[in-house]
Structure formats: structure tokens, C-alpha cells
């Protein structure tokens, strides 16, 4: 056991002596202008992607997402055994009259 401890101490001393003259080169030391590359990538890549995504989401809309789906009165959906503790008890807390139906159908709203 003492031989193992002596060999380990000898190994550590050799490792310290061999690394004293070496200097670690970090990746950021040689690339002082790396931020310029990322600035170009941002303006040439990210900004056009953001603009095209915005046009796709809002500019090319056909309006079909504003039409509620047809109401089908399934027996297992919209069961109210106890009313909600706010309002008339039939509307959920985040109820949207245009997209969320009540147990008897959609609310009639004028747009």
C-alpha cells in the first residue's frame, strides 16, 4: 500500500513539473473579431427570418382561423355537475364567447 502512495506522489510531482512551462490557449484569445461574425450572421440571417415569419403569420392569413368549429352536442363533453363560482356559473374563467361553446351551443355574438 505504501508503494502505491509513493508512486502516486511521484506521478503528481512529475505532472506539476511538466505543466509549469505550458500556457493554455483559450478559444477566445485568438479570435478577437468573433463578435463581428455573429453580428453579420444576426443581420443577414436572423432579421430576415423574423420578418418572413411575421409576414407568414399575420400577412398571409385567410381568416379561416376566426370561424368557430361546428357545434356537435356530445353527451360526454361540457358536463356541468356544479356551476363555476363566478358569473352565472356556466362560463369558465377564461371563456371566449367566439371559440368556446356552452353545453347548449355557441353564444350568439355580432362581429
Residue frames as a rotation matrix with the C-alpha (Angstrom) as fourth column:
UNK 1
0.570 0.822 0.000 0.00
0.822 -0.570 0.000 0.00
0.000 0.000 -1.000 0.00
UNK 2
0.439 -0.477 -0.761 2.87
0.145 -0.799 0.584 2.36
-0.887 -0.366 -0.281 0.79
UNK 3
-0.631 -0.659 0.410 4.36
0.484 0.079 0.872 1.65
-0.606 0.748 0.269 -2.64
UNK 4
-0.044 0.724 0.688 1.11
0.976 -0.116 0.185 2.77
0.214 0.680 -0.701 -4.28
UNK 5
0.812 0.337 -0.476 1.07
0.483 -0.846 0.226 6.00
-0.326 -0.414 -0.850 -2.29
UNK 6
-0.018 -0.905 -0.425 4.73
0.124 -0.424 0.897 6.74
-0.992 -0.037 0.120 -3.17
UNK 7
-0.654 -0.205 0.728 4.14
0.709 0.169 0.685 6.09
-0.264 0.964 0.035 -6.87
UNK 8
0.384 0.865 0.323 1.08
0.907 -0.418 0.041 8.37
0.170 0.277 -0.946 -6.81
UNK 9
0.682 -0.231 -0.694 3.06
0.204 -0.852 0.483 11.20
-0.703 -0.471 -0.534 -5.15
UNK 10
-0.445 -0.890 0.098 5.84
0.284 -0.036 0.958 10.70
-0.849 0.454 0.269 -7.71
UNK 11
-0.313 0.434 0.845 3.26
0.948 0.094 0.304 10.89
0.053 0.896 -0.441 -10.52
UNK 12
0.748 0.643 -0.163 1.80
0.658 -0.751 0.058 14.13
-0.085 -0.151 -0.985 -9.13
UNK 13
0.305 -0.723 -0.620 5.25
0.087 -0.627 0.774 15.73
-0.949 -0.290 -0.128 -8.81
UNK 14
-0.672 -0.536 0.510 6.11
0.518 0.151 0.842 14.84
-0.529 0.830 0.176 -12.41
UNK 15
0.068 0.791 0.608 2.77
0.984 -0.153 0.088 16.20
0.162 0.592 -0.789 -13.63
UNK 16
0.794 0.183 -0.580 3.34
0.378 -0.895 0.235 19.52
-0.477 -0.406 -0.780 -11.84
UNK 17
-0.100 -0.939 -0.330 6.89
0.070 -0.338 0.939 19.88
-0.992 0.071 0.100 -13.19
UNK 18
-0.642 -0.170 0.748 5.91
0.704 0.256 0.662 19.11
-0.304 0.952 -0.045 -16.78
UNK 19
0.230 0.852 0.470 2.99
0.942 -0.316 0.110 21.59
0.242 0.417 -0.876 -16.84
UNK 20
0.196 -0.157 -0.968 4.77
0.601 -0.761 0.245 24.60
-0.775 -0.629 -0.055 -15.38
UNK 21
-0.709 -0.598 -0.373 6.05
0.087 -0.600 0.795 25.87
-0.699 0.532 0.478 -18.71
UNK 22
-0.680 0.507 0.530 2.86
0.701 0.238 0.672 25.31
0.215 0.829 -0.517 -20.67
UNK 23
-0.801 0.504 -0.323 0.28
-0.335 -0.825 -0.456 28.02
-0.496 -0.257 0.829 -21.24
UNK 24
-0.326 0.773 0.545 -3.31
0.707 0.582 -0.402 27.14
-0.627 0.254 -0.736 -22.03
UNK 25
-0.993 0.070 -0.091 -4.67
-0.114 -0.706 0.700 28.74
-0.015 0.705 0.709 -25.17
UNK 26
-0.344 0.938 0.037 -8.34
0.240 0.126 -0.963 29.50
-0.908 -0.322 -0.268 -24.71
UNK 27
-0.181 0.329 0.927 -10.61
0.967 0.232 0.106 29.69
-0.180 0.915 -0.360 -27.72
UNK 28
0.811 0.584 -0.029 -11.44
0.573 -0.803 -0.163 33.36
-0.119 0.116 -0.986 -27.22
UNK 29
0.280 -0.775 -0.567 -7.84
0.193 -0.533 0.824 34.56
-0.940 -0.340 0.001 -27.20
UNK 30
-0.674 -0.636 0.376 -7.14
0.449 0.052 0.892 34.10
-0.587 0.770 0.251 -30.90
UNK 31
-0.378 0.638 0.671 -10.48
0.836 -0.076 0.543 35.39
0.398 0.766 -0.505 -32.22
UNK 32
-0.754 0.020 -0.656 -10.78
0.412 -0.763 -0.497 38.99
-0.511 -0.646 0.568 -31.15
UNK 33
-0.762 0.469 -0.446 -13.13
-0.633 -0.683 0.365 39.81
-0.134 0.561 0.817 -34.04
UNK 34
-0.907 0.421 -0.017 -15.54
0.414 0.899 0.144 36.93
0.076 0.124 -0.989 -33.48
UNK 35
-0.312 0.831 -0.461 -18.33
0.387 -0.332 -0.860 39.29
-0.868 -0.447 -0.218 -32.47
UNK 36
-0.445 0.118 -0.888 -18.25
-0.701 -0.662 0.264 40.80
-0.556 0.740 0.378 -35.97
UNK 37
-0.937 0.099 -0.334 -19.04
-0.151 0.750 0.644 37.41
0.314 0.654 -0.688 -37.48
UNK 38
-0.614 0.743 -0.268 -22.02
0.769 0.486 -0.414 36.93
-0.178 -0.460 -0.870 -35.16
UNK 39
-0.316 0.478 -0.820 -23.23
-0.083 -0.874 -0.478 40.46
-0.945 -0.083 0.316 -35.87
UNK 40
-0.666 0.028 -0.745 -23.20
-0.740 -0.141 0.657 39.71
-0.087 0.990 0.114 -39.61
UNK 41
-0.900 0.355 -0.254 -24.96
0.291 0.921 0.258 36.38
0.326 0.158 -0.932 -39.06
UNK 42
-0.484 0.748 -0.454 -27.63
0.564 -0.130 -0.816 38.11
-0.669 -0.650 -0.359 -36.98
UNK 43
-0.202 0.421 -0.884 -28.36
-0.441 -0.845 -0.302 40.85
-0.875 0.328 0.357 -39.51
UNK 44
-0.602 -0.073 -0.795 -28.09
-0.794 0.163 0.586 38.57
0.087 0.984 -0.156 -42.56
UNK 45
-0.801 0.228 -0.553 -29.89
0.095 0.961 0.259 35.56
0.591 0.155 -0.792 -41.11
UNK 46
-0.697 0.514 -0.500 -31.97
0.687 0.275 -0.673 36.22
-0.208 -0.812 -0.545 -38.04
UNK 47
-0.595 0.484 -0.642 -33.61
-0.254 -0.871 -0.420 39.51
-0.763 -0.087 0.641 -39.03
UNK 48
-0.604 0.420 -0.677 -34.91
-0.748 -0.006 0.663 38.19
0.275 0.907 0.318 -42.41
UNK 49
-0.740 0.354 -0.573 -36.22
0.357 0.928 0.112 35.03
0.571 -0.121 -0.812 -40.70
UNK 50
-0.679 0.495 -0.542 -38.08
0.479 -0.260 -0.838 37.13
-0.556 -0.829 -0.060 -38.13
UNK 51
-0.573 0.455 -0.682 -39.58
-0.623 -0.782 0.001 39.35
-0.533 0.425 0.731 -40.83
UNK 52
-0.645 0.319 -0.694 -40.64
-0.511 0.496 0.702 36.41
0.568 0.808 -0.157 -43.03
UNK 53
-0.777 0.375 -0.506 -42.18
0.584 0.729 -0.357 34.63
0.235 -0.573 -0.785 -40.05
UNK 54
-0.630 0.544 -0.554 -44.15
0.083 -0.662 -0.745 37.75
-0.772 -0.515 0.372 -39.18
UNK 55
-0.537 0.421 -0.731 -45.42
-0.837 -0.371 0.401 38.08
-0.103 0.827 0.552 -42.77
UNK 56
-0.732 0.242 -0.637 -46.35
-0.073 0.902 0.426 34.39
0.677 0.358 -0.643 -42.82
UNK 57
-0.752 0.420 -0.507 -48.21
0.654 0.389 -0.648 34.56
-0.075 -0.820 -0.568 -39.52
UNK 58
-0.261 0.655 -0.709 -50.07
0.344 -0.624 -0.702 37.83
-0.902 -0.427 -0.062 -39.96
UNK 59
-0.460 0.013 -0.888 -49.87
-0.632 -0.707 0.317 38.90
-0.623 0.707 0.334 -43.60
UNK 60
-0.781 0.099 -0.617 -50.86
-0.483 0.532 0.696 35.68
0.397 0.841 -0.367 -45.35
UNK 61
-0.812 0.529 0.246 -53.83
0.042 0.474 -0.880 34.91
-0.582 -0.704 -0.406 -43.10
UNK 62
-0.830 0.553 0.079 -57.02
0.146 0.079 0.986 33.84
0.539 0.829 -0.147 -44.87
UNK 63
-0.500 0.644 0.579 -59.33
-0.812 -0.581 -0.054 34.49
0.301 -0.497 0.814 -41.93
UNK 64
0.129 0.609 -0.783 -60.44
-0.239 0.785 0.571 30.88
0.962 0.113 0.247 -41.51
UNK 65
-0.641 -0.410 -0.648 -58.99
0.485 0.438 -0.757 30.70
0.594 -0.800 -0.082 -38.01
UNK 66
-0.912 0.347 0.221 -61.69
-0.409 -0.711 -0.572 33.11
-0.041 -0.612 0.790 -36.83
UNK 67
-0.008 0.921 -0.389 -64.52
-0.737 0.257 0.625 30.77
0.676 0.291 0.677 -37.78
UNK 68
-0.224 -0.069 0.972 -65.51
-0.878 0.447 -0.171 28.58
-0.423 -0.892 -0.161 -34.83
UNK 69
-0.973 -0.110 -0.203 -65.73
-0.187 0.891 0.413 24.84
0.136 0.440 -0.888 -35.42
UNK 70
-0.180 0.974 -0.140 -69.21
-0.411 0.055 0.910 23.37
0.894 0.221 0.390 -35.82
UNK 71
-0.435 0.119 0.892 -71.01
-0.894 0.055 -0.444 22.59
-0.102 -0.991 0.083 -32.58
UNK 72
-0.193 0.363 -0.912 -71.73
-0.206 0.893 0.399 18.90
0.959 0.265 -0.097 -32.01
UNK 73
0.178 0.339 0.924 -73.65
-0.930 -0.250 0.271 18.21
0.323 -0.907 0.270 -28.77
UNK 74
-0.291 -0.345 -0.892 -71.77
-0.035 0.936 -0.351 15.15
0.956 -0.070 -0.285 -27.49
UNK 75
0.736 0.668 -0.109 -73.14
0.026 0.132 0.991 13.75
0.676 -0.732 0.080 -24.22
UNK 76
0.542 -0.582 -0.606 -69.72
0.837 0.438 0.328 13.27
0.075 -0.685 0.725 -22.62
UNK 77
-0.560 -0.746 0.359 -68.47
0.706 -0.657 -0.263 16.84
0.433 0.106 0.895 -23.19
UNK 78
-0.682 0.199 0.703 -69.30
-0.258 -0.966 0.023 20.07
0.684 -0.166 0.710 -21.33
UNK 79
0.125 0.679 -0.723 -70.91
0.630 0.509 0.587 18.32
0.767 -0.529 -0.364 -18.35
UNK 80
-0.497 -0.210 0.842 -71.74
-0.405 -0.802 -0.439 20.80
0.768 -0.559 0.314 -15.59
UNK 81
-0.035 0.460 -0.887 -72.43
0.687 0.656 0.312 18.99
0.726 -0.599 -0.339 -12.31
UNK 82
0.268 0.053 -0.962 -71.56
0.826 -0.526 0.201 22.08
-0.495 -0.849 -0.185 -10.33
UNK 83
0.871 0.144 0.470 -71.54
0.404 -0.755 -0.517 25.69
0.280 0.640 -0.715 -11.54
UNK 84
-0.216 -0.958 0.188 -68.42
0.690 -0.286 -0.664 27.81
0.690 -0.013 0.723 -11.65
UNK 85
0.003 0.237 -0.972 -68.13
0.962 -0.265 -0.062 30.10
-0.272 -0.935 -0.229 -8.61
UNK 86
-0.696 -0.223 -0.682 -68.13
0.094 -0.971 0.222 33.29
-0.711 0.090 0.697 -10.75
UNK 87
-0.839 0.377 -0.392 -70.65
-0.535 -0.439 0.722 34.93
0.100 0.816 0.570 -13.03
UNK 88
0.164 0.983 -0.086 -73.64
-0.970 0.176 0.169 32.82
0.181 0.056 0.982 -13.98
UNK 89
0.086 -0.218 0.972 -71.79
-0.586 0.778 0.226 29.57
-0.806 -0.589 -0.061 -13.26
UNK 90
0.809 0.300 0.506 -71.91
0.201 0.668 -0.717 28.43
-0.553 0.681 0.480 -16.87
UNK 91
0.824 -0.564 0.052 -68.83
-0.186 -0.356 -0.916 30.27
0.535 0.745 -0.398 -18.22
UNK 92
0.459 -0.755 -0.469 -65.28
0.875 0.475 0.091 29.20
0.154 -0.452 0.878 -17.36
UNK 93
0.407 -0.362 -0.839 -62.79
0.421 -0.741 0.524 31.72
-0.811 -0.566 -0.149 -16.03
UNK 94
-0.589 -0.664 -0.461 -61.07
-0.173 -0.454 0.874 32.10
-0.790 0.594 0.153 -19.42
UNK 95
0.081 0.741 0.667 -64.22
0.670 0.455 -0.587 31.74
-0.738 0.495 -0.459 -21.52
UNK 96
-0.858 -0.265 -0.440 -64.06
-0.183 -0.642 0.744 33.08
-0.480 0.719 0.502 -25.07
UNK 97
0.041 0.998 0.036 -67.56
-0.261 0.046 -0.964 33.58
-0.964 0.030 0.263 -26.46
UNK 98
0.301 0.048 -0.952 -66.32
-0.939 -0.160 -0.305 33.22
-0.167 0.986 -0.003 -30.03
UNK 99
-0.299 -0.562 -0.771 -64.41
-0.708 0.673 -0.216 29.92
0.640 0.482 -0.599 -29.71
UNK 100
-0.998 -0.058 0.031 -65.67
-0.062 0.700 -0.711 28.21
0.020 -0.712 -0.702 -26.54
UNK 101
-0.318 0.941 -0.116 -69.13
-0.206 0.051 0.977 26.72
0.925 0.335 0.178 -26.58
UNK 102
-0.423 0.351 0.835 -71.56
-0.896 -0.023 -0.444 26.29
-0.136 -0.936 0.324 -23.72
UNK 103
-0.721 0.135 0.680 -73.40
-0.012 0.978 -0.207 22.98
-0.693 -0.157 -0.704 -23.12
UNK 104
0.269 0.914 0.302 -76.22
0.422 0.170 -0.890 24.10
-0.866 0.367 -0.340 -25.42
UNK 105
0.513 -0.137 0.848 -74.09
0.848 -0.073 -0.525 25.67
0.133 0.988 0.079 -28.20
UNK 106
-0.601 -0.775 0.197 -72.19
0.760 -0.630 -0.159 28.82
0.247 0.054 0.968 -29.06
UNK 107
-0.089 0.509 -0.856 -73.26
0.519 -0.710 -0.476 32.21
-0.850 -0.487 -0.201 -27.77
UNK 108
0.446 0.299 0.843 -74.71
0.884 -0.292 -0.365 34.47
0.137 0.909 -0.394 -30.44
UNK 109
0.045 -0.491 -0.870 -72.30
0.405 -0.787 0.465 37.38
-0.913 -0.373 0.163 -30.93
UNK 110
0.941 0.242 0.238 -72.23
0.323 -0.424 -0.846 40.03
-0.104 0.872 -0.478 -33.61
UNK 111
-0.034 -0.993 -0.113 -68.87
0.717 -0.103 0.690 40.83
-0.696 -0.058 0.715 -35.20
